[in-house]
Amino acid sequence: AQSVTQPDIHITVSEGASLELRCNYSYGATPYLFWYVQSPGQGLQLLLKYFSGDTLVQGIKGFEAEFKRSQSSFNLRKPSVHWSDAAEYFCAVGRAGGTSYGKLTFGQGTILTVHP
Amino acid sequence: DAGVTQSPTHLIKTRGQQVTLRCSPKSGHDTVSWYQQALGQGPQFIFQYYEEEERQRGNFPDRFSGHQFPNYSSELNVNALLLGDSALYLCASSLYNREDEQYFGPGTRLTVT
């Protein structure tokens, strides 16, 4: 069975500092990997996704993530955090090939607090 | 172009009651998935509907059921509500077999007292 682990429940950074959110997954097949962001009272917004090819993927809002198959990781990074990045971030895994009928498995989430 | 819409925004029910939540997919999408997000947790897949049929189901009891209409909108029904059903219920729409392009609605916050 697939699973996603986000080891950090809560991270606090200063505005302008760099950010890395960790994600480890367990999946028996070739995975699709996603990062979503959720602001209070909002639904999930897709930041970026990885299917194949270049292991460094760029997303919206200046985020990027790197897929490392040997470490089963897909960490999210941003070089300089803005106060508006404060939100909860979710890593998710789905099945490559589109045969999982829409099922995404999410991690528990990491809450990001940004200090001015 | 309207995105995914859900109604109602908030709902308070009593244990043992039944509830129906509604979802309208993004224009052009034909597939709807439902997720339950308990407080402090990530979303959990409930089921997906396509062509008015349930295509896949997560680990949820039969108290959770759904329906998809010919216009692709969908309902989630929960019977015999338990306190543990309190959660944010998210609807996501996509084209069939394109979970890589799922768009999520803002959710319905259900509180069971």
Interface residues (C-beta under 8 A of the other chain):
Chain A: V4 Y32 F34 Y36 G41 Q42 G43 L44 Q45 L46 K49 F51 F90 A92 G94 G98 T99 S100 Y101 G102 K103 L104 T105 F106 G107 Q108 G109
Chain B: V4 T31 S33 G40 Q41 G42 P43 Q44 F45 Q48 Y50 R55 Q56 G58 L90 A92 S94 N97 R98 E99 D100 Q102 Y103 F104 G105 P106 G107
